[in-house]
Amino acid sequence: MRGIVSIPYATKKPSYTHRPQGAARQGQARARRGRECLLNGCAKEVHLGAGTTSVAYDSNGNTAISDQYIYVNILGFDHDTPADGSGGYTATFGMCAPNVVDGNFVANCEGSVKTTGTKASKAGITGEYVRMESTANNSKGATVMRNYLDSVYQQSLPEDLKAVIVPVKKKASAGNKSSTIKETTENLFLFREVELFGQYGYNADGTQTEAGKNTGTGTKQYGYLRSYAGEGKQYAYYQQLTDPNDLTVLKNALRRSDWWLGASPRAMNSSNFCNVNSRGYADVGSGATGASGVSFGFCIR
């Protein structure tokens, strides 16, 4: 595994048209290494500089984020659609709780959140607990969170990473009990419930899915799935970890040092968003004004 995590962010799939054979082989080798990164959960350390904005991220009036390190791993290739409609090879990264294996950072899948040997202050989430909205409403577009993702966290990323992030189209239900799906353009984003678990809790007509009915904890339970259908599909990294007869590995990969927020408005509800608890289970959701952990993703090309 050594050396795989040193691949730069912009690991592009080569175009073989009018390229020398040697260059084509090099491109194929880079693509293979990228696939190995996904399969092995190889993680990369990313520095977030300090930042601030005029909008408070919690009820205490805090506005500044600290200088910190986060860790990300590849979740999938060509999964998210660039907002400009252009083609091209893309890779989506998401934050993770890392372990250190043979000197390399590896996304955690072992059932315990560890940060030994890393500089992370909170494993798998940022150092701040951020709320989605300043009022108890899940249909306004998560304006507080959106402000921090766009105006603070993105601006605090390293310049080489910012240069290759591509805005993508993301889907989520409209909120306020509506199953209508809205599409937005996002640079940094929170994850939809189905993108993580591969399941959702409610069909568009308001009926519960079988997975949504199968609530609770255990090897075959996802937790409390509460999103509507139509918000996307599961990322390849999480899909390879999903065994419907034993979801332990998937939930271990979703564990963080605390609860963390998702982008899915809670179905049949006007004020909550779906989230993931610290044990890696889907949970019934946080109120829009309740600050919780942030674990974001981004897409590069």
Protein Blocks (a to p, Z undefined) as FASTA:
>chain_A
ZZjlmpcfklccddfehpafklmmmmmmmmmmmmmmmmnopacdddddddddfbdfbfno
pabdcddddddddfbghkbccfklpacjdddddddddddeehiacddfehpacfehiabf
bghiafbdcdfbfbdcfknopmmlmmmmmmmmmmmpcfklmmmpccddddddebjoiabd
cddddfbdcddfklmnopafbdfkopacfklmmgcedjkbgbjafbdehiaccdfklmmm
pcfkbmklmmmmmpcfbdcddfbdcehiakbccdddfkopacebiafklccddddddddZ
Z
